Amino acid sequence: MAGSGSPPARTAAARSRSAATAPSIDINVPDFVDLDVTGDFDIDGVELYPGSQVTKVDVDATDRNGADKATVKLGFTSPAAPKKVADWMAAEFAKKSIEITRTGDTLAGKDKDGDDFTIRFGPDGANSKGEVLIVKS
């Protein structure tokens, strides 16, 4: 609020893909709140490759008649080539006894809650860019 001495707020809006069936949700986050998605993100204790930066977060969630479904897409960049990043993350999953499959530079598996995840890595110059996809159904 202007003149109230409160810090200005940023607004992040999450809108349902089907506006006719679900209301929109607006979240006001004060400037002093530090949201660290990169530092807080992991799949069963496996974090993104060191130095990675989250570039995009997209959440699509519904709860109809007690059946909740969610899809989370997380875009990121990493400071190493796709093969190196995929090798590192595959080794981290192995250390945690999390079974994954690997096709090229794509990792896939299920987390401890039974949600499917896929992590795709692609070239971005000498570095990588990628996407984490987590699907709960």
C-alpha positions as CSV (number, residue, x, y, z in Angstrom):
1,M,0.0,0.0,0.0
2,A,1.3,3.4,-0.9
3,G,2.5,5.4,2.1
4,S,1.9,2.7,4.6
5,G,5.5,1.9,5.2
6,S,5.0,-1.7,4.0
7,P,7.3,-3.0,1.3
8,P,5.8,-3.2,-2.1
9,A,4.4,-6.6,-3.1
10,R,4.9,-8.6,-6.2
11,T,2.0,-10.6,-7.6
12,A,2.4,-14.0,-9.1
13,A,-0.8,-15.4,-10.7
14,A,-1.5,-19.0,-11.3
15,R,-4.4,-19.5,-13.6
16,S,-6.2,-22.8,-14.3
17,R,-6.1,-24.0,-17.9
18,S,-9.9,-24.3,-17.6
19,A,-11.1,-21.0,-16.2
20,A,-14.7,-22.2,-16.5
21,T,-14.2,-25.0,-13.9
22,A,-11.7,-23.5,-11.5
23,P,-11.1,-20.0,-10.1
24,S,-7.8,-18.2,-10.5
25,I,-5.4,-17.9,-7.6
26,D,-3.4,-14.8,-6.9
27,I,-0.5,-14.9,-4.4
28,N,1.0,-11.7,-3.0
29,V,4.6,-12.1,-2.1
30,P,6.3,-9.2,-0.2
31,D,9.7,-8.1,-1.6
32,F,11.5,-9.2,1.6
33,V,10.5,-12.8,1.0
34,D,13.4,-14.7,-0.7
35,L,12.0,-17.7,-2.7
36,D,15.0,-20.0,-3.5
37,V,13.5,-22.6,-5.9
38,T,17.0,-23.8,-6.9
39,G,18.2,-24.3,-3.4
40,D,15.0,-25.9,-2.2
41,F,14.3,-28.2,-5.2
42,D,15.1,-31.9,-5.0
43,I,13.6,-35.3,-5.9
44,D,13.9,-37.5,-2.9
45,G,17.1,-35.7,-1.8
46,V,18.7,-35.5,-5.3
47,E,19.3,-31.8,-6.2
48,L,20.0,-30.3,-9.6
49,Y,23.6,-30.4,-10.8
50,P,25.8,-27.9,-8.8
51,G,25.6,-24.4,-10.1
52,S,22.3,-25.0,-11.9
53,Q,19.7,-22.2,-12.1
54,V,16.0,-22.6,-12.3
55,T,14.6,-20.6,-15.2
56,K,11.0,-21.5,-15.2
57,V,8.4,-23.1,-12.9
58,D,5.0,-24.2,-14.3
59,V,2.5,-25.9,-12.0
60,D,-0.9,-27.3,-13.2
61,A,-2.9,-28.9,-10.4
62,T,-6.5,-30.0,-9.9
63,D,-8.5,-31.6,-7.2
64,R,-11.8,-33.0,-8.4
65,N,-13.9,-35.3,-6.2
66,G,-10.9,-36.2,-4.1
67,A,-8.7,-37.2,-7.1
68,D,-5.8,-34.8,-7.1
69,K,-3.6,-34.5,-10.2
70,A,-0.6,-32.3,-10.7
71,T,2.0,-31.6,-13.3
72,V,5.1,-29.6,-12.4
73,K,7.6,-28.4,-15.1
74,L,10.8,-26.9,-14.0
75,G,13.2,-25.4,-16.6
76,F,16.8,-25.0,-15.7
77,T,20.3,-24.3,-17.0
78,S,23.5,-26.1,-15.8
79,P,27.1,-25.1,-16.2
80,A,28.3,-28.3,-17.9
81,A,27.5,-30.4,-21.0
82,P,24.4,-32.5,-21.0
83,K,26.2,-35.9,-20.7
84,K,28.2,-34.7,-17.7
85,V,25.1,-33.4,-16.0
86,A,23.0,-36.5,-16.7
87,D,25.9,-38.7,-15.6
88,W,26.2,-36.8,-12.3
89,M,22.4,-36.9,-11.6
90,A,22.2,-40.6,-12.5
91,A,25.0,-41.3,-10.0
92,E,23.2,-39.2,-7.3
93,F,20.0,-41.2,-7.8
94,A,22.0,-44.4,-7.5
95,K,23.5,-43.2,-4.2
96,K,20.0,-42.8,-2.9
97,S,18.9,-46.2,-4.3
98,I,16.4,-44.5,-6.6
99,E,15.8,-46.6,-9.7
100,I,15.9,-44.7,-12.9
101,T,16.0,-45.5,-16.6
102,R,18.3,-43.6,-19.0
103,T,17.8,-43.0,-22.7
104,G,20.6,-40.8,-24.0
105,D,20.6,-37.7,-21.8
106,T,17.1,-38.3,-20.4
107,L,16.5,-39.8,-17.0
108,A,13.1,-41.2,-15.8
109,G,11.8,-42.8,-12.7
110,K,9.3,-42.7,-9.8
111,D,9.8,-40.8,-6.6
112,K,9.1,-42.3,-3.2
113,D,5.5,-41.1,-3.4
114,G,5.0,-43.0,-6.7
115,D,5.0,-39.8,-8.9
116,D,6.6,-40.2,-12.3
117,F,9.5,-37.9,-13.1
118,T,11.5,-37.2,-16.3
119,I,14.6,-35.0,-16.5
120,R,15.7,-34.0,-20.0
121,F,19.0,-32.4,-20.8
122,G,20.0,-30.6,-24.0
123,P,22.9,-28.5,-25.2
124,D,23.1,-24.8,-24.6
125,G,26.5,-23.8,-26.0
126,A,29.1,-25.5,-23.8
127,N,26.5,-25.8,-21.0
128,S,23.1,-27.5,-20.6
129,K,19.5,-26.5,-20.5
130,G,16.8,-28.9,-19.4
131,E,13.4,-29.6,-18.0
132,V,12.2,-31.6,-15.0
133,L,8.7,-33.0,-15.4
134,I,6.9,-34.5,-12.4
135,V,3.5,-36.0,-12.8
136,K,1.2,-37.0,-10.0
137,S,-2.0,-38.8,-11.0
